[in-house]
Amino acid sequence: MKNSSKPYFRTILLVLSLSQLSGCLGSLYDRATAPGDAEPKSEPLSKRGNMPSYEVFGKRYYTMKSAKGYVERGIASWYGPKFHGRKTSNGETYDMHAMTAAHTRLPLPTYVRVTNLENGRSTVVRVNDRGPFKKNRIIDLSYAAATKLGMIAKGTGLVEVRTVKAGAADMPPVAPKPIKGNIYIQVGAYTNPVNADRMKARLLRQLHEPVRIAMGVNNGQTLYRVQAGPMRDVDSADRLAAKIFELGMNTFVVID
């Protein structure tokens, strides 16, 4: 998919305009009067928006073949009136009052439960669009969904995103315990602890920020994850990620 594709250009514009939207948009409704959760249904994959891979801003994204078992924590953003009425990546019309969302990799459509880890609020949305393409964002919520999660004023939030299956049995939320922040920027994961120690030492010298090595197991293999932080808010995390990127390293956000 080329950068000029209109469904993807929608989210590219969002990167430039979200802060202005957050500041000027009045409250259309509050959490109590926002639309109800999306109701998970069994749906075929959309004919559009499910290509194996596509490219935006020079980065290639690979679409997941299945959403089964998907769980991820990270930073969410939202998009509103500027894109209301425009086409989404799967060819539908974006309605900022509907409980929908954009994701770079999940199949379209997919139903997910999004929980705001800062206040415990939770809602179910239907993913029918691609984005967000700003670094270290995992999901872009509609205005209605962001309202329910209490994210409108800040523009972003720390969230958990979890696949929801069709059927009423999957609807009750299992909300994680709210957290205060604890955002880390992961730089690398190493099987050799010596390499992890070297990267930690380099970051300490160049960033002058706290750095930790967090041990984990993936497919039976111990990994030593080098993570800078913690950062207490999204803006601080963005600034730290930008500093690391300038050093020639890729990053992604970890919420602990």
C-alpha positions as CSV (number, residue, x, y, z in Angstrom):
1,M,0.0,0.0,0.0
2,K,1.4,3.4,-1.0
3,N,1.6,6.4,1.3
4,S,-0.9,8.3,-0.8
5,S,-3.7,5.8,-0.1
6,K,-6.6,7.8,1.2
7,P,-7.7,5.5,4.1
8,Y,-4.1,5.6,5.5
9,F,-3.7,9.4,4.8
10,R,-6.5,9.9,7.3
11,T,-4.4,8.8,10.2
12,I,-1.3,10.5,8.9
13,L,-3.2,13.8,9.1
14,L,-4.1,12.9,12.7
15,V,-0.5,13.0,13.8
16,L,-0.4,16.7,12.8
17,S,-3.8,17.8,14.1
18,L,-4.6,15.8,17.3
19,S,-3.4,18.4,19.7
20,Q,-5.4,21.2,18.1
21,L,-8.5,19.0,18.1
22,S,-8.1,18.2,21.7
23,G,-7.9,21.8,22.6
24,C,-10.8,23.2,20.6
25,L,-13.4,20.4,20.6
26,G,-16.2,21.1,23.0
27,S,-17.8,18.3,25.0
28,L,-20.5,16.7,22.8
29,Y,-21.5,14.3,25.6
30,D,-20.0,12.9,28.7
31,R,-19.2,9.3,29.8
32,A,-22.8,8.7,31.0
33,T,-24.4,9.7,27.7
34,A,-21.8,8.3,25.3
35,P,-23.0,5.4,23.1
36,G,-22.9,1.9,24.6
37,D,-20.2,-0.7,23.9
38,A,-19.9,-2.2,20.4
39,E,-21.5,-5.7,20.4
40,P,-19.1,-8.4,19.2
41,K,-20.4,-10.3,16.2
42,S,-19.0,-13.0,13.9
43,E,-18.1,-11.1,10.7
44,P,-16.1,-12.0,7.6
45,L,-12.9,-10.1,6.9
46,S,-13.4,-6.9,5.0
47,K,-12.6,-6.9,1.3
48,R,-10.5,-3.8,1.8
49,G,-7.8,-3.0,4.4
50,N,-6.6,-6.6,5.0
51,M,-3.6,-6.7,2.6
52,P,-0.7,-8.8,3.9
53,S,1.4,-5.7,4.4
54,Y,1.5,-2.0,3.6
55,E,3.9,1.0,4.0
56,V,3.4,4.3,5.7
57,F,6.1,6.9,6.4
58,G,8.7,4.4,5.1
59,K,7.7,1.8,7.6
60,R,6.2,-1.5,6.6
61,Y,3.3,-2.9,8.7
62,Y,2.3,-6.6,8.5
63,T,-1.4,-7.5,9.0
64,M,-2.1,-10.2,11.5
65,K,-3.8,-13.3,10.1
66,S,-5.8,-13.8,13.3
67,A,-6.7,-11.7,16.3
68,K,-7.0,-14.8,18.5
69,G,-5.4,-14.3,21.9
70,Y,-4.2,-10.7,21.1
71,V,-3.4,-8.7,24.3
72,E,-1.2,-5.6,24.3
73,R,-0.5,-2.6,26.6
74,G,0.6,0.8,25.3
75,I,-0.5,4.3,24.5
76,A,-3.9,5.1,22.9
77,S,-4.9,8.2,21.0
78,W,-8.2,9.3,19.4
79,Y,-9.5,11.0,16.3
80,G,-12.7,13.1,15.9
81,P,-14.5,15.7,13.8
82,K,-11.8,16.4,11.2
83,F,-12.3,12.8,9.9
84,H,-16.0,12.4,10.6
85,G,-17.7,11.2,7.4
86,R,-14.5,10.1,5.6
87,K,-13.8,6.6,4.5
88,T,-12.1,4.1,6.8
89,S,-9.5,1.7,5.6
90,N,-12.1,-1.1,5.1
91,G,-14.3,1.2,3.0
92,E,-16.8,2.1,5.7
93,T,-17.7,5.7,6.7
94,Y,-16.0,6.9,9.9
95,D,-18.5,8.0,12.5
96,M,-16.9,9.7,15.5
97,H,-20.0,8.8,17.6
98,A,-19.7,5.1,17.0
99,M,-17.6,2.8,19.1
100,T,-14.8,2.1,16.6
101,A,-11.0,2.2,16.5
102,A,-8.0,2.0,14.2
103,H,-5.1,-0.4,14.5
104,T,-2.1,-1.0,12.4
105,R,-2.0,-4.8,12.4
106,L,-5.3,-6.4,13.6
107,P,-7.6,-7.9,11.0
108,L,-10.5,-5.7,9.9
109,P,-13.0,-5.9,11.6
110,T,-11.9,-7.1,15.0
111,Y,-13.7,-6.5,18.3
112,V,-11.4,-5.5,21.3
113,R,-11.9,-4.4,24.8
114,V,-9.9,-1.3,25.7
115,T,-9.2,-0.6,29.3
116,N,-7.8,2.7,30.5
117,L,-5.1,1.6,33.0
118,E,-5.1,5.0,34.7
119,N,-8.7,5.0,35.8
120,G,-10.0,1.5,35.2
121,R,-12.7,2.5,32.7
122,S,-13.3,-0.1,29.9
123,T,-15.2,-0.3,26.7
124,V,-15.6,-2.6,23.6
125,V,-14.9,-1.2,20.2
126,R,-14.9,-2.5,16.6
127,V,-11.6,-2.0,14.7
128,N,-12.4,-0.9,11.2
129,D,-9.5,1.4,10.3
130,R,-5.7,1.5,10.1
131,G,-3.5,3.6,12.3
132,P,-2.2,5.3,14.4
133,F,1.1,5.8,12.7
134,K,2.7,8.0,15.3
135,K,5.5,6.1,17.0
136,N,4.7,4.3,20.2
137,R,0.9,4.4,19.8
138,I,-1.0,1.1,19.6
139,I,-4.6,2.1,18.9
140,D,-6.6,5.1,17.7
141,L,-10.1,5.4,19.3
142,S,-13.2,7.2,18.0
143,Y,-14.3,10.3,19.9
144,A,-17.1,8.3,21.5
145,A,-14.8,5.6,22.8
146,A,-12.2,8.1,24.1
147,T,-15.0,9.9,25.9
148,K,-16.1,6.7,27.7
149,L,-12.5,6.0,28.7
150,G,-11.9,9.6,30.0
151,M,-9.2,10.4,27.4
152,I,-10.5,13.4,25.6
153,A,-8.8,16.2,27.6
154,K,-5.4,14.5,27.6
155,G,-5.6,13.2,24.1
156,T,-3.8,10.0,25.0
157,G,-4.1,7.3,27.6
158,L,-2.3,4.2,28.9
159,V,-4.5,1.2,27.9
160,E,-4.7,-2.5,27.6
161,V,-6.2,-3.8,24.4
162,R,-7.6,-7.4,24.4
163,T,-9.5,-9.3,21.7
164,V,-13.2,-10.0,22.4
165,K,-15.0,-12.9,20.9
166,A,-18.5,-12.8,19.6
167,G,-21.3,-13.7,22.1
168,A,-22.6,-12.2,25.3
169,A,-20.4,-14.6,27.4
170,D,-17.4,-12.6,26.5
171,M,-18.9,-9.1,27.2
172,P,-18.3,-8.7,30.9
173,P,-15.0,-6.9,31.5
174,V,-12.1,-8.3,33.4
175,A,-10.5,-5.0,34.2
176,P,-6.8,-4.8,35.1
177,K,-6.0,-2.9,38.3
178,P,-5.5,0.8,37.5
179,I,-1.9,2.0,37.5
180,K,-0.4,5.4,37.9
181,G,2.0,5.2,35.0
182,N,5.1,3.1,34.9
183,I,6.0,3.7,31.2
184,Y,9.2,2.2,30.0
185,I,10.9,2.6,26.6
186,Q,12.3,-0.8,25.5
187,V,15.4,-0.6,23.3
188,G,16.3,-4.3,22.9
189,A,15.9,-7.8,24.1
190,Y,18.9,-10.0,24.4
191,T,19.5,-13.7,25.0
192,N,23.0,-12.9,26.3
193,P,23.0,-10.9,29.5
194,V,26.4,-9.5,28.7
195,N,25.0,-7.7,25.6
196,A,22.1,-6.4,27.7
197,D,24.6,-5.0,30.3
198,R,26.5,-3.3,27.5
199,M,23.4,-1.6,26.1
200,K,22.3,-0.6,29.6
201,A,25.7,1.1,30.2
202,R,25.6,2.9,26.9
203,L,22.1,4.3,27.6
204,L,23.1,5.4,31.0
205,R,26.0,7.3,29.5
206,Q,24.0,8.9,26.7
207,L,20.6,9.5,28.2
208,H,21.2,10.4,31.8
209,E,18.0,8.6,32.6
210,P,17.3,5.5,34.7
211,V,17.7,2.2,32.8
212,R,16.8,-1.3,33.9
213,I,17.1,-4.9,32.6
214,A,13.9,-6.8,32.9
215,M,14.1,-10.6,32.6
216,G,11.4,-12.5,30.8
217,V,10.7,-15.8,29.0
218,N,9.6,-16.1,25.4
219,N,9.0,-19.6,23.9
220,G,11.1,-21.1,26.7
221,Q,14.0,-18.8,26.1
222,T,15.2,-16.3,28.8
223,L,15.4,-12.7,27.5
224,Y,17.1,-9.7,29.0
225,R,15.0,-6.6,28.1
226,V,16.8,-3.3,28.3
227,Q,14.3,-0.6,29.2
228,A,14.7,3.1,30.0
229,G,12.4,4.7,32.5
230,P,10.0,4.8,34.2
231,M,8.3,7.8,32.7
232,R,5.2,9.1,34.5
233,D,3.3,10.5,31.5
234,V,3.0,10.1,27.7
235,D,4.7,13.4,26.9
236,S,7.8,12.4,28.9
237,A,7.8,9.0,27.2
238,D,7.6,10.6,23.8
239,R,10.5,12.8,24.5
240,L,12.6,9.9,25.8
241,A,11.7,7.8,22.8
242,A,12.8,10.6,20.5
243,K,16.1,10.9,22.2
244,I,16.7,7.2,21.8
245,F,15.7,7.3,18.2
246,E,18.3,10.1,17.6
247,L,20.9,7.6,18.8
248,G,19.9,5.3,15.9
249,M,17.8,2.8,18.0
250,N,14.3,1.6,17.5
251,T,11.9,1.7,20.5
252,F,8.5,0.6,21.7
253,V,6.6,1.3,24.9
254,V,6.2,-1.1,27.7
255,I,3.7,-0.5,30.5
256,D,4.6,-2.3,33.7
